Amino acid sequence: MGKSHLSPSVDRILVGECTRELNKLPEQSVDLIFADPPYNLQLEGELLRPNNSRVDGVDDEWDKFASFQTYDRFTEEWLTACRRVLKPSGTLWVIGSYHNIFRVGAKLQDIGYWILNDVVWRKTNPMPNFRGRRFTNAHETMIWAARDSETRYTFNYEAMKALNDDLQMRSDWLMPICAGPERLKDETGKKAHPTQKPEALLHRIILAASNPGDVVLDPFFGTGTTGAVAKRLGRKWIGIEREQRYADIARERINKVQPHAPDTLKVTRSKRAAPRVPFGTIVELGILEPGSRLCDPRRKHSAEVRADGTLACSNAQGSIHKMGAHVQGADACNGWTFWHFEADGKLVPIDVLRQEARVQLGLQAAAE
C-alpha cells in the first residue's frame, strides 16, 4: 500500500475495539507493532497490604475474561489482525506476565509468526508479594516475533551494542517500573492507567526494531507511551484504544512531545547492512593499484595485489580471505581485517577502503 492510503490513520488515535480498527487499516502497512494486551490476571477479591490498606491493582473490566478459551479467542483475533497489517519485513513485540504470555506465545506460533527472542524485563522496583505465599513477581516477559520465518526484519544490532557500552545487548533488561513524574495521574491524583509502561522500555524496543520514518502501531494504546516515544524518535505512529478517557489522556500527552532533531536519530549501522563491495571493486576503481603490497598487522606476511582482485603470496594465489588463511595455516580468515596497507607510515586495514568505494559507487546513503 502506498503512503497515501495510510496517511489518514498515521499519527492519530483510533478509538474503538482493537480487532475492528485493525481490520480497517491497509494490509502490509505497518513496520513495527508493540502490544500490551490485557493480562487476564484472574484476580479474586481485594489484595491488601499488611496494614490493611488496599493495593491499587488491575481490576478493570477490560482485563476480565469469562474463561481461558474466551481469552484465547480474543488473542487469536487480534494477533491475526496484526499480522495482516504488518509489512513482510515487520515484527511484533508483545508483553505479558505469567498469567497470559505462554498462551499468547502458543497462539503466535499457531498463526504463523516466527519467534525471534523472548526478552525478560526485570524490574528494579517491583511490587512486593504482600501475602507471602509466592516469590515476588519481579519481571515481565516480552516476545519479539517476525511476521514469518522468511522475514528480513530490522534489527539495529550495532545501535543496541552501542547503547550497552559496546557489549552485546542481552535478553534480560533491567529497568524500573513507571513511577515519579512519568506516571500519569488523573484529576483525583490516582494513577491514570494501572499498567502504564516506562518510556525507557519503549525507547529500547523502537530503537532496536525500526528506523526513522517507520510506522509503529500499538493496538492497546492506553495512555500513549508508544506514541510519545515513537514521535520523539522520529517514527510515525498509530494508536488503537477502546476507552475514550485513555485516548484523551494520550492525545494530550503526545501533543506536548517534541521530536528529537533528525541528525540525532541516526542509528549505528551494522556492517552487514551496508551494501556489499567485493575486493575486486577496490582494484577496479583504482583505490588499490595492481602491484600494491599488503601485509598483516605484524608485517610477518606480505602479498601482492593482482589485477583480478586476487592476492599472490607464498607461491599461491587466491582471494583476500583464502590467502589470509593460507599464510596462517588456518581454515578460514577475514581478509578485510587481516590484510593492511600502508598510509602515512601507518598500517591500515583494507576494510576502510570499502567505504571509499561505496562513495564512488553512489552507495554512501545506503551505507549510513
KOLNU-562822 format. One record per residue (C-alpha): x negated, y negated, z; residue in three letters. Coordinates in Angstrom, 1 decimal, padded with zeros to 4 digits. Layout:
(site (X Y Z) "ala");
...
END
This chain:
(site (000.0 000.0 000.0) "met");
(site (-001.2 -003.5 -000.7) "gly");
(site (-001.7 -006.1 001.9) "lys");
(site (001.4 -008.0 000.7) "ser");
(site (003.7 -005.1 001.7) "his");
(site (002.2 -005.0 005.3) "leu");
(site (001.7 -008.7 005.9) "ser");
(site (005.2 -009.4 007.3) "pro");
(site (004.5 -006.9 010.1) "ser");
(site (000.9 -007.9 010.9) "val");
(site (000.1 -010.0 014.0) "asp");
(site (003.6 -009.6 015.4) "arg");
(site (005.6 -007.6 017.9) "ile");
(site (008.3 -005.3 016.6) "leu");
(site (010.9 -004.9 019.3) "val");
(site (012.6 -001.5 019.2) "gly");
(site (012.2 002.2 019.7) "glu");
(site (008.7 003.2 018.6) "cys");
(site (009.5 006.0 016.1) "thr");
(site (012.2 004.0 014.4) "arg");
(site (010.0 001.0 014.0) "glu");
(site (007.0 003.1 012.8) "leu");
(site (009.2 004.6 010.1) "asn");
(site (009.9 001.0 008.8) "lys");
(site (006.1 000.4 008.1) "leu");
(site (004.5 001.3 004.8) "pro");
(site (002.7 004.7 004.5) "glu");
(site (-001.1 004.7 005.0) "gln");
(site (-001.2 001.0 006.0) "ser");
(site (-003.0 001.2 009.4) "val");
(site (-006.7 001.7 010.2) "asp");
(site (-006.5 002.4 014.0) "leu");
(site (-003.9 003.4 016.5) "ile");
(site (-004.1 003.1 020.2) "phe");
(site (-001.2 004.8 022.0) "ala");
(site (-000.4 004.6 025.7) "asp");
(site (002.8 006.6 025.8) "pro");
(site (005.0 007.4 028.9) "pro");
(site (003.1 009.9 031.0) "tyr");
(site (006.3 011.7 032.3) "asn");
(site (004.9 011.6 035.8) "leu");
(site (007.8 013.6 037.2) "gln");
(site (007.8 011.7 040.5) "leu");
(site (010.2 012.8 043.2) "glu");
(site (011.1 010.4 045.9) "gly");
(site (009.2 007.4 047.1) "glu");
(site (005.4 007.5 047.7) "leu");
(site (004.4 005.9 051.0) "leu");
(site (001.1 004.7 052.4) "arg");
(site (000.1 005.8 055.9) "pro");
(site (001.6 002.6 057.3) "asn");
(site (004.9 003.5 055.6) "asn");
(site (004.7 000.7 053.0) "ser");
(site (005.9 001.7 049.6) "arg");
(site (003.3 002.4 046.8) "val");
(site (004.1 000.4 043.7) "asp");
(site (004.0 003.4 041.3) "gly");
(site (005.6 004.1 037.9) "val");
(site (009.3 004.8 038.5) "asp");
(site (010.8 003.1 035.4) "asp");
(site (013.4 004.8 033.3) "glu");
(site (011.2 004.8 030.2) "trp");
(site (008.9 007.3 032.0) "asp");
(site (011.6 009.7 032.8) "lys");
(site (012.5 012.8 030.6) "phe");
(site (015.0 015.5 031.2) "ala");
(site (012.6 018.3 030.6) "ser");
(site (009.2 019.2 029.2) "phe");
(site (011.0 020.2 026.0) "gln");
(site (012.5 016.8 025.7) "thr");
(site (009.1 015.2 026.2) "tyr");
(site (007.6 017.5 023.6) "asp");
(site (010.2 016.5 021.0) "arg");
(site (009.6 012.8 021.8) "phe");
(site (005.8 013.3 021.5) "thr");
(site (006.1 015.2 018.2) "glu");
(site (008.3 012.5 016.7) "glu");
(site (006.1 009.5 017.5) "trp");
(site (002.8 011.4 016.6) "leu");
(site (004.3 012.4 013.2) "thr");
(site (005.4 008.8 012.6) "ala");
(site (001.9 007.5 013.5) "cys");
(site (000.3 010.0 011.1) "arg");
(site (002.4 008.7 008.3) "arg");
(site (001.3 005.1 008.7) "val");
(site (-002.4 006.0 009.2) "leu");
(site (-004.7 005.4 006.3) "lys");
(site (-006.6 008.6 005.1) "pro");
(site (-009.6 007.1 006.9) "ser");
(site (-007.7 006.2 010.0) "gly");
(site (-007.9 007.5 013.6) "thr");
(site (-005.7 007.6 016.6) "leu");
(site (-006.5 007.2 020.3) "trp");
(site (-004.0 008.4 022.9) "val");
(site (-004.4 008.1 026.6) "ile");
(site (-002.8 010.1 029.3) "gly");
(site (-003.1 011.8 032.7) "ser");
(site (-003.0 015.5 033.7) "tyr");
(site (000.8 015.2 033.6) "his");
(site (001.0 014.9 029.8) "asn");
(site (-002.3 014.8 028.0) "ile");
(site (-002.5 018.6 027.5) "phe");
(site (000.9 018.7 025.9) "arg");
(site (000.0 015.7 023.7) "val");
(site (-003.2 017.4 022.6) "gly");
(site (-001.4 020.5 021.6) "ala");
(site (001.1 018.5 019.5) "lys");
(site (-001.7 016.6 017.9) "leu");
(site (-003.2 019.8 016.6) "gln");
(site (000.2 021.3 015.6) "asp");
(site (000.9 018.3 013.4) "ile");
(site (-002.5 018.4 011.7) "gly");
(site (-004.6 015.8 013.4) "tyr");
(site (-008.3 016.7 013.9) "trp");
(site (-009.6 016.1 017.4) "ile");
(site (-013.0 014.3 017.4) "leu");
(site (-013.6 013.7 021.2) "asn");
(site (-011.9 013.7 024.5) "asp");
(site (-013.1 010.7 026.5) "val");
(site (-012.8 010.5 030.2) "val");
(site (-012.1 007.0 031.6) "trp");
(site (-013.5 007.3 035.2) "arg");
(site (-012.1 004.6 037.4) "lys");
(site (-014.3 002.8 039.8) "thr");
(site (-011.4 001.8 042.0) "asn");
(site (-008.7 004.4 041.7) "pro");
(site (-005.6 004.5 043.8) "met");
(site (-006.2 006.7 046.9) "pro");
(site (-004.3 010.0 047.4) "asn");
(site (-002.1 009.0 050.3) "phe");
(site (-000.6 012.4 051.0) "arg");
(site (-004.0 014.1 051.3) "gly");
(site (-002.8 017.2 049.5) "arg");
(site (-004.9 016.9 046.4) "arg");
(site (-008.1 015.4 045.1) "phe");
(site (-007.9 011.6 044.4) "thr");
(site (-006.9 011.3 040.8) "asn");
(site (-009.8 009.1 039.6) "ala");
(site (-009.7 009.4 035.9) "his");
(site (-007.5 009.4 032.8) "glu");
(site (-008.2 011.3 029.5) "thr");
(site (-008.2 009.8 026.0) "met");
(site (-008.1 011.9 022.9) "ile");
(site (-009.7 010.5 019.7) "trp");
(site (-008.4 012.2 016.6) "ala");
(site (-008.7 011.7 012.9) "ala");
(site (-005.8 012.0 010.5) "arg");
(site (-007.0 015.3 009.3) "asp");
(site (-010.2 017.4 009.1) "ser");
(site (-011.3 015.7 005.9) "glu");
(site (-011.0 012.1 007.2) "thr");
(site (-014.0 009.8 006.5) "arg");
(site (-013.4 007.8 009.6) "tyr");
(site (-015.0 004.7 011.1) "thr");
(site (-017.4 005.2 014.0) "phe");
(site (-019.8 002.4 014.8) "asn");
(site (-022.3 004.7 016.4) "tyr");
(site (-025.2 002.1 016.4) "glu");
(site (-022.9 -000.5 018.0) "ala");
(site (-021.9 001.9 020.7) "met");
(site (-025.5 002.7 021.3) "lys");
(site (-026.5 -001.0 021.5) "ala");
(site (-023.6 -001.5 023.9) "leu");
(site (-025.1 001.2 026.1) "asn");
(site (-028.7 -000.2 026.3) "asp");
(site (-029.9 001.8 023.3) "asp");
(site (-028.7 005.1 024.7) "leu");
(site (-026.1 007.3 023.0) "gln");
(site (-022.6 006.4 024.3) "met");
(site (-021.3 009.3 026.3) "arg");
(site (-017.7 010.6 026.5) "ser");
(site (-017.4 009.6 030.2) "asp");
(site (-016.7 005.9 030.6) "trp");
(site (-016.9 004.2 034.0) "leu");
(site (-014.6 001.1 034.2) "met");
(site (-012.4 -000.4 036.9) "pro");
(site (-008.6 -000.4 036.6) "ile");
(site (-006.9 -003.6 035.6) "cys");
(site (-006.9 -005.9 038.6) "ala");
(site (-007.6 -009.5 039.7) "gly");
(site (-006.8 -012.4 037.3) "pro");
(site (-006.5 -010.0 034.4) "glu");
(site (-003.5 -008.2 036.0) "arg");
(site (-000.4 -010.0 034.7) "leu");
(site (002.3 -010.9 037.2) "lys");
(site (006.0 -011.6 036.9) "asp");
(site (007.8 -014.6 038.4) "glu");
(site (008.1 -012.9 041.7) "thr");
(site (004.3 -012.2 041.9) "gly");
(site (004.7 -008.5 041.3) "lys");
(site (002.8 -006.6 038.5) "lys");
(site (004.4 -007.4 035.2) "ala");
(site (003.8 -003.9 033.9) "his");
(site (002.8 -000.8 036.1) "pro");
(site (000.4 000.7 033.6) "thr");
(site (-001.5 -002.3 032.2) "gln");
(site (-004.8 -001.1 030.8) "lys");
(site (-008.1 -003.1 031.2) "pro");
(site (-009.2 -005.2 028.3) "glu");
(site (-012.7 -003.7 028.6) "ala");
(site (-011.3 -000.3 027.7) "leu");
(site (-009.7 -001.6 024.5) "leu");
(site (-012.7 -003.6 023.6) "his");
(site (-014.8 -000.5 023.5) "arg");
(site (-012.3 001.5 021.5) "ile");
(site (-011.6 -001.1 018.9) "ile");
(site (-015.3 -001.9 018.6) "leu");
(site (-016.1 001.8 018.1) "ala");
(site (-013.5 002.8 015.7) "ala");
(site (-012.6 -000.2 013.5) "ser");
(site (-014.1 -003.2 011.6) "asn");
(site (-013.2 -006.9 011.5) "pro");
(site (-010.1 -007.3 009.4) "gly");
(site (-008.7 -003.8 010.0) "asp");
(site (-005.2 -003.3 011.2) "val");
(site (-004.8 -002.0 014.8) "val");
(site (-001.4 -000.6 015.8) "leu");
(site (-000.1 000.0 019.3) "asp");
(site (003.3 001.8 019.4) "pro");
(site (003.7 001.4 023.1) "phe");
(site (002.7 -002.2 023.3) "phe");
(site (003.7 -003.1 026.9) "gly");
(site (002.2 -006.5 027.8) "thr");
(site (000.0 -006.6 024.8) "gly");
(site (-003.6 -005.6 025.9) "thr");
(site (-004.3 -004.0 022.5) "thr");
(site (-003.1 -007.1 020.6) "gly");
(site (-005.0 -009.5 022.8) "ala");
(site (-008.3 -007.6 022.3) "val");
(site (-007.7 -007.0 018.6) "ala");
(site (-007.1 -010.7 018.0) "lys");
(site (-010.2 -011.6 020.0) "arg");
(site (-012.3 -009.2 017.9) "leu");
(site (-011.0 -010.4 014.6) "gly");
(site (-008.7 -007.5 013.8) "arg");
(site (-005.1 -007.7 012.6) "lys");
(site (-002.6 -006.1 015.0) "trp");
(site (000.9 -004.7 015.2) "ile");
(site (002.7 -004.0 018.4) "gly");
(site (005.9 -002.0 018.9) "ile");
(site (007.7 -002.4 022.2) "glu");
(site (011.3 -001.5 023.1) "arg");
(site (011.6 -003.7 026.2) "glu");
(site (012.2 -007.3 025.3) "gln");
(site (010.8 -008.6 028.6) "arg");
(site (007.4 -006.9 028.0) "tyr");
(site (007.4 -008.2 024.4) "ala");
(site (008.0 -011.8 025.6) "asp");
(site (005.1 -011.5 028.1) "ile");
(site (002.8 -010.0 025.4) "ala");
(site (003.6 -012.7 022.9) "arg");
(site (002.9 -015.5 025.3) "glu");
(site (-000.4 -013.8 026.3) "arg");
(site (-001.6 -013.2 022.8) "ile");
(site (-000.8 -016.8 021.7) "asn");
(site (-003.3 -018.0 024.2) "lys");
(site (-006.1 -015.8 022.8) "val");
(site (-008.9 -017.5 020.8) "gln");
(site (-010.6 -015.2 018.3) "pro");
(site (-014.4 -014.9 018.5) "his");
(site (-016.4 -016.6 015.7) "ala");
(site (-016.7 -014.3 012.7) "pro");
(site (-020.5 -014.2 012.9) "asp");
(site (-020.4 -012.8 016.4) "thr");
(site (-018.2 -009.9 015.3) "leu");
(site (-020.7 -008.2 013.1) "lys");
(site (-021.4 -004.8 014.5) "val");
(site (-024.8 -002.9 014.3) "thr");
(site (-024.5 -000.6 011.3) "arg");
(site (-025.7 002.9 011.2) "ser");
(site (-028.4 003.6 008.6) "lys");
(site (-026.1 006.4 007.3) "arg");
(site (-023.5 003.8 006.5) "ala");
(site (-026.0 001.8 004.3) "ala");
(site (-026.0 002.6 000.5) "pro");
(site (-028.4 005.4 -000.3) "arg");
(site (-031.7 004.3 -002.0) "val");
(site (-034.0 007.1 -003.3) "pro");
(site (-037.7 006.6 -003.1) "phe");
(site (-037.9 006.7 -006.9) "gly");
(site (-035.9 003.5 -006.9) "thr");
(site (-038.6 001.8 -004.8) "ile");
(site (-041.1 002.7 -007.6) "val");
(site (-038.7 001.8 -010.5) "glu");
(site (-038.2 -001.7 -009.0) "leu");
(site (-041.9 -002.3 -008.7) "gly");
(site (-041.7 -002.7 -004.9) "ile");
(site (-044.4 000.0 -004.7) "leu");
(site (-046.5 000.5 -007.8) "glu");
(site (-047.7 003.9 -009.1) "pro");
(site (-051.1 004.5 -007.6) "gly");
(site (-050.3 002.8 -004.3) "ser");
(site (-051.8 004.6 -001.3) "arg");
(site (-049.6 005.7 001.6) "leu");
(site (-050.8 007.2 004.9) "cys");
(site (-049.4 008.5 008.2) "asp");
(site (-049.4 006.2 011.3) "pro");
(site (-052.8 007.5 012.5) "arg");
(site (-054.3 007.3 009.0) "arg");
(site (-055.0 011.1 009.2) "lys");
(site (-053.3 011.9 005.9) "his");
(site (-053.0 009.9 002.7) "ser");
(site (-051.1 010.3 -000.5) "ala");
(site (-050.8 008.5 -003.9) "glu");
(site (-047.5 007.3 -005.3) "val");
(site (-046.7 008.7 -008.8) "arg");
(site (-044.6 007.0 -011.4) "ala");
(site (-041.8 009.6 -011.0) "asp");
(site (-041.3 008.7 -007.3) "gly");
(site (-043.3 011.7 -006.0) "thr");
(site (-046.4 011.7 -003.9) "leu");
(site (-049.7 013.5 -004.7) "ala");
(site (-051.9 014.7 -001.8) "cys");
(site (-053.9 017.8 -000.8) "ser");
(site (-053.7 019.3 -004.2) "asn");
(site (-049.9 019.3 -004.1) "ala");
(site (-047.1 017.0 -005.5) "gln");
(site (-043.6 016.5 -004.3) "gly");
(site (-041.1 014.2 -002.6) "ser");
(site (-042.0 012.0 000.3) "ile");
(site (-040.3 014.5 002.6) "his");
(site (-041.8 017.6 001.1) "lys");
(site (-045.3 016.1 001.2) "met");
(site (-044.9 014.8 004.7) "gly");
(site (-044.1 018.4 005.8) "ala");
(site (-046.9 019.8 003.7) "his");
(site (-049.7 017.8 005.2) "val");
(site (-048.5 018.6 008.8) "gln");
(site (-047.8 022.3 008.1) "gly");
(site (-044.2 021.6 009.2) "ala");
(site (-040.9 023.0 007.9) "asp");
(site (-039.4 019.5 007.5) "ala");
(site (-040.2 015.8 007.7) "cys");
(site (-038.5 012.5 007.4) "asn");
(site (-040.8 010.9 004.8) "gly");
(site (-039.3 007.5 005.3) "trp");
(site (-040.7 007.2 008.8) "thr");
(site (-043.8 009.3 008.3) "phe");
(site (-045.4 007.5 005.4) "trp");
(site (-046.6 004.0 005.8) "his");
(site (-048.1 001.3 003.5) "phe");
(site (-050.5 -001.5 004.5) "glu");
(site (-049.2 -005.1 004.7) "ala");
(site (-051.3 -007.9 006.1) "asp");
(site (-053.7 -005.4 007.7) "gly");
(site (-050.9 -003.5 009.5) "lys");
(site (-049.2 -000.2 008.7) "leu");
(site (-045.5 -000.5 008.0) "val");
(site (-043.1 002.5 007.4) "pro");
(site (-041.8 002.7 003.8) "ile");
(site (-038.3 002.8 005.3) "asp");
(site (-038.3 -001.0 005.4) "val");
(site (-038.6 -001.1 001.6) "leu");
(site (-035.1 000.3 001.2) "arg");
(site (-033.5 -002.9 002.4) "gln");
(site (-035.6 -004.9 -000.1) "glu");
(site (-034.3 -002.5 -002.8) "ala");
(site (-030.7 -003.0 -001.7) "arg");
(site (-031.1 -006.8 -002.0) "val");
(site (-032.5 -006.4 -005.5) "gln");
(site (-029.7 -004.0 -006.5) "leu");
(site (-027.0 -006.3 -005.1) "gly");
(site (-026.1 -003.9 -002.3) "leu");
(site (-027.0 -006.3 000.5) "gln");
(site (-023.4 -007.0 001.6) "ala");
(site (-022.6 -003.3 001.9) "ala");
(site (-025.7 -002.7 004.0) "ala");
(site (-025.0 -005.4 006.6) "glu");
END
